Amino acid sequence: MNTLTLTQNGRVVIPKALRDQLGLHEGDEMVAEIEDGRLVLSTRAARLKRAQALIEKYCPAQPGVSVVDEFIAERRKAASTE
């Protein structure tokens, strides 16, 4: 378990071992949020994977089918009937 200390100006240093495990580097942007009373930090890439997994749960990917292409086709069809 790693213990972090909050400095007077509100900064926290993430221990090197944790940064290495997550592949974090100086200048990387993190997303901070509170979940169930806990401070949760995540990388943008981790948030994207989480969002993709959530979408996949409700709209499973179909091999060979592009959601973007389907959307464009639907928009073109709607535009042609206007």
Backbone torsions as a table, in degrees:
resi	resn	phi	psi	omega
1	MET	NA	136.5	178.7
2	ASN	-103.7	135.8	176.8
3	THR	-108.2	132.0	179.6
4	LEU	-112.3	149.9	178.9
5	THR	-117.8	132.5	177.4
6	LEU	-85.1	124.1	-179.5
7	THR	-82.0	173.8	-177.0
8	GLN	-59.1	-34.2	-178.9
9	ASN	-93.1	13.6	173.8
10	GLY	87.0	12.0	-179.1
11	ARG	-91.3	149.5	176.3
12	VAL	-131.1	136.9	176.8
13	VAL	-98.2	127.0	176.6
14	ILE	-85.2	123.5	-177.4
15	PRO	-56.2	146.6	-177.2
16	LYS	-55.1	-41.4	-179.0
17	ALA	-58.8	-40.9	178.8
18	LEU	-70.5	-41.2	178.0
19	ARG	-60.5	-41.8	179.5
20	ASP	-64.5	-43.4	179.5
21	GLN	-61.0	-35.3	-177.7
22	LEU	-93.2	-6.0	-178.6
23	GLY	69.2	33.3	-178.9
24	LEU	-85.6	143.4	179.6
25	HIS	-133.4	160.7	179.0
26	GLU	-54.1	132.8	179.0
27	GLY	92.5	-11.7	177.7
28	ASP	-62.7	140.2	177.5
29	GLU	-92.2	138.9	179.2
30	MET	-118.6	155.4	175.0
31	VAL	-108.0	129.6	-179.9
32	ALA	-114.4	134.6	176.2
33	GLU	-150.6	162.6	178.8
34	ILE	-105.3	124.8	177.7
35	GLU	-127.1	119.5	178.9
36	ASP	51.0	42.9	177.6
37	GLY	77.0	9.3	179.7
38	ARG	-113.4	143.9	172.7
39	LEU	-84.5	122.1	-178.4
40	VAL	-117.4	123.8	175.8
41	LEU	-107.0	136.2	176.4
42	SER	-143.5	156.6	176.5
43	THR	-81.2	161.0	177.0
44	ARG	-61.8	-38.5	179.7
45	ALA	-62.4	-41.2	178.8
46	ALA	-65.4	-38.9	178.2
47	ARG	-64.8	-40.2	179.3
48	LEU	-63.7	-44.9	178.2
49	LYS	-60.5	-40.8	179.6
50	ARG	-64.0	-43.0	178.4
51	ALA	-65.4	-41.7	179.0
52	GLN	-63.5	-40.1	178.6
53	ALA	-64.5	-38.8	178.7
54	LEU	-65.1	-44.4	178.5
55	ILE	-64.6	-42.6	179.9
56	GLU	-59.8	-33.4	-180.0
57	LYS	-62.1	-39.3	-176.5
58	TYR	-98.2	-17.2	-178.3
59	CYS	-142.1	77.5	-175.5
60	PRO	-58.1	140.3	178.0
61	ALA	-68.7	144.4	177.3
62	GLN	-114.3	125.1	-178.5
63	PRO	-55.0	132.1	177.8
64	GLY	81.5	0.6	-179.3
65	VAL	-113.6	126.0	178.6
66	SER	-99.2	120.9	178.4
67	VAL	-61.5	-37.1	179.6
68	VAL	-64.2	-46.0	178.9
69	ASP	-62.1	-39.7	177.7
70	GLU	-62.6	-43.2	179.9
71	PHE	-62.6	-45.5	179.6
72	ILE	-61.7	-42.9	178.9
73	ALA	-61.7	-42.2	178.5
74	GLU	-63.1	-42.0	179.6
75	ARG	-65.5	-40.4	178.7
76	ARG	-64.8	-40.7	179.1
77	LYS	-63.3	-45.1	179.7
78	ALA	-63.5	-39.6	-179.4
79	ALA	-67.5	-33.3	-178.4
80	SER	-73.1	-20.7	-179.7
81	THR	-95.2	-2.6	-179.2
82	GLU	-80.8	NA	NA
